[in-house]
Amino acid sequence: MLQDMLDSELRRLGKDPARVASAVPGSGGAVFNLQARLVDADNNEEGESVDLSWTYRNVGDYDQNGLVNVSDLTPLAQYWQKQAIYDDPAIHGGLKYWPSGLPLADGGVGDTDLPAAGSGADNWRIAMVDGDANGLVSLSDITPIAVAFNADVGSYAVYRREQGTEEFLLVGNTDLIKAGPGRPLTLNYNDPLNVEDRGKLWEYVVRPREGAGSAEGPDSNPALAIFADDSIYPLAEMLADKTDGLIPLEVHFTAITEAAPLGSIVNHEWDLDGDGDYELQTGTGTETDFIYLSSGVYIARLRATDDGGRTAIAGKVITVGTAPVAMLKADPPGGEVPVRIKLDGRTSYSEFGTIEKYEWDTDGDGDFEVDSGPVPELSVDFDQPGFVNVGLRVTDDIGLTAEVQLELEMTDDYDEVEPNHVAELASPLPTLVLDAAPFVVHGNVGAGGYSGDQSDWYSFGVPGGCELQLTAETSGLDPILRVSIVDTDGVLVLDSISNLESIQQTSRGLRGAGEYHLHVTNEHTITGLDYDYSLSLQISALSLDESEDNDAAAGADPLGSLTTSILPGVWGSLGPDGEDGDDEDWWSFTIVNADDYSFGLDFFHAEADLELALYDATGDVLYGVSESVTNRERIDLALEPGEYRLRCYRRDGGTAFYQLSLFFTP
């Protein structure tokens, strides 16, 4: 998914990953925390050298290897949904993305281990993956990768000038060396001052250099080599007896604060609900409690103030949630023995955590005898007919568990695979072949029948857009069945045969390749009766309603007057392999009554990115447009009587069939 999103962003930006040359970063590569410190080894008041330190910055380079590329998707997945805490911009001259804490404060775990959760080093590392600096590692952080794709930093050039002069002089260069696990990449440089240079006020900047060349990026913040005592500011750390758990969650907070020499901490302020307001003050008291009653991720903050009015801020991320949800699917959901069934728990989830362990009960005895660790799938062979209640137990990273059971039936009778009473358990049918002989499936529905349920589901595949001919036949005592053709999502009914008593036919266009569904429902009011039925499926070429050439407003195909809904819809195609290989289709229609109307364009976005726009009769005045990245574009507008034009157009991708719908808004 992340790879697809990155490819989409690169296409949107007009970048070909294979042809983007590496270059030094732009403004996203400017170092913002350069510090300079005079080193006085021999008590020489003028200082002997200058130590420089800074943190690597190249927005989009999440794995910190110096180059923004596809490998940066891996840290994005590793830090998924992690929260970054940023300082108040007022502390750092308005800079909005300065992470809280110290980049080298790892909580005492050492260089070879991951920084402790909640430590400064941990927060800085999360912030490096939060490329858009919105505080949450999410899909929006793919855009910085695409924008800076192939931005390359191999080293940093170090410059200095005497304050008051104009020209910076190059004094050295330091190579980029990858940091330890889960740490922000920090760099250092020592500038040994000559005797004649000591005692002067030196101003330093560093600039990123391209890995394979000498091109340089933007200046860092300037740093002055002056004597400074960091101890004039107070220090603060915030502790919590727990950082995650189920609601209601009571957390005990403790402040560890230290004032500057000869000073004292006079007030502790707390923002525990994460709304940005420090609503609680405890004065010199350093402890407080808070109960979280709603699920969410909260950034609790502490602000300590000393008797000189100076403040220090610390924070802690508190995750409050509910127990995980175990969900289990089977593919196929039973069947004729012997059969291999893949049990799938991938849709299980933890509201604010991750599922770390999957355990399986494959024989229905209540013991979860198979532990697949973090792997959410398991294939099991069944060789005996009958019912089996397979089970799944999931455990999240907080240690909370949930269980679910799914009843499977192994049989050798009807073509249907039980249970198939819901769309998720639909009996799988083969992929249909264009203009092939009809495919026939036999089943039974009703309380007294094969499975005793009142509803059967089937899934079938088609290789592309096509026309489906469905023939349904039933037998029994006064049968009344409904057979529905359902879209790929298993929810939207495309067409149906109702009041089926013997044999009926229907024909329906399908917009593209994918897995569709058939739903058979017993609608007889007398319980206990069951009915045998057969379904015959055959596909042929999709008949289109457009009359080419209709790729301009003047040549729009007429749809008539919109006095009732134009349903089930109008069919067309766009793309190089379509009806005429064009990228635009125009349609005209007339509104008779002023009212609210909706216009829908249904297609498969995976095949092509199609868009929809509504114009006046001339095609010049734009009334509405829909340009989403889903399988449907929709425009809802209140319109006056008159003639209008609809423009269907392709933005990207290949060829796709589409269905255009016009109707009154309910």
Buried (B, 14 or more C-beta within 10 A) or exposed (E): EBEEBBBBBBBBEEBEBEEBEBBBBBEBBBBBBBBBBBBBEEEEEEBBBBBBBBBBBBBBBBBBBBBBBBEBBEBBEEBBEBBBBBBBEEEBEEBEBBBBBBBBBBBEBEEEBBBBEBBBBBBBBBBBBBBBBBBBBBEEBBBBBBBBBBBBBBBBBBBBBEEEEEEBEEBBBBEBEEBBEBBBBBBEBEBEBEEEBBEBEBBBBBBBBBBEEEBBBBBBBBBBBEEEEEEEBBBBBBBBEEBBBBEEBEBEBEBEBBBBEEBEBBBBBBBBBBEEEBEBEBEEEBEBEBEBEEBBBBBBBBBBBBBBEBBBBBBBBBBBBEBBBBBBBBEBBBBBBEBEBEBBBEEBBBBBBEBBBBBBBBBBEEEBEEEBEEEBBBEBEBEEBEEBEBBBBBBBBBEBBBBBEBBBBBBEEBBBBBBBBEBBBBBBBEEBEBEEEEBEBEBBBBBEBBBBBBBBBBBBBBEBBBBBBBBBBBEBEEBBBBBBBBBBEBEEEBBBBEEBEEEBEBEBBBBBBBBBBBBBBBEBEEEEBBBBBBBBBBBEEBEBBBEBEBBBBEEBBEBEBBEEEBEEBBBBBBBEEBBEEBBEBBBBBBBEEEEEBBBBBBBBBBBBBBBBBBBBBEBEEEEBEBEEEEBBBBBEEEBEEEBBBBBBBBBEBBBBBBBBBBBEEE
